[in-house]
Amino acid sequence: MIPLSCNEIRRLWATLTDPAHPPTHTDHWSLWRRRHQTRARHSHYQRQHDKHPTLRLPI
């Protein structure tokens, strides 16, 4: 999974200090978002590899 970004940390801090949603919602949303970004990044590299099979995928 990708690491937390500065904006993500800021958002998590804001929800802790002024919660509009329960903490479990915030944790779940953050986890989902980071997993989604990881899948999107992997999909992008896979698509590039499918177009140009001689390129190496990043590990």
N, C-alpha and C positions, 0 to 999 in steps of 0.2 A: 504494500500500500504506500501511497505517496506520503511524505511527511506533512505535518501541519504547516500551513503558510502563515505569514504575519496577519493577513486578513482573517483567516480562520481562527487564529488565536484571539484576535480582537473581538470577533463575533461571539466566540465561546465565553470570553470574559464579560461581554455586555449582557449575555443571557444569564450569567451567574449573578451579576449585580442588579439587574432589573429584569427578572424573568417574565416573559410574556407567555411562555409555554413551560410545562413541567420539565425538569432536568432530563428525564428519560427521553423525552421527545428531542431535545437538543442533541443529546449523545447519539441517538439513533440517526438523526438527520446528518450529523457530521460524519459518522461512519459510512452511511449510504453514499454521501457525496464523494468521499475520498475513494471508496471502492469504484464508484462510477467513473471517476477520473482515471483510475488505474486501468479499468477495462477499455476506456476510450483511447488511452495512450497505447495500450497493447494492440488494439484494433488498428490504429493508425499505422504502427510499425508493420503489422502483419499485412495490411493492404499494400504498403510500399514494397514489401518483400515479394508479394504475389505479382506485382507489376515488373519488378526487377529482381529475379531470383538470385542473381550473382551478388547482390548486396547482403551484408551480414546484419542480422538483427541484433540490437543492443541487448546485453544480458541484464 
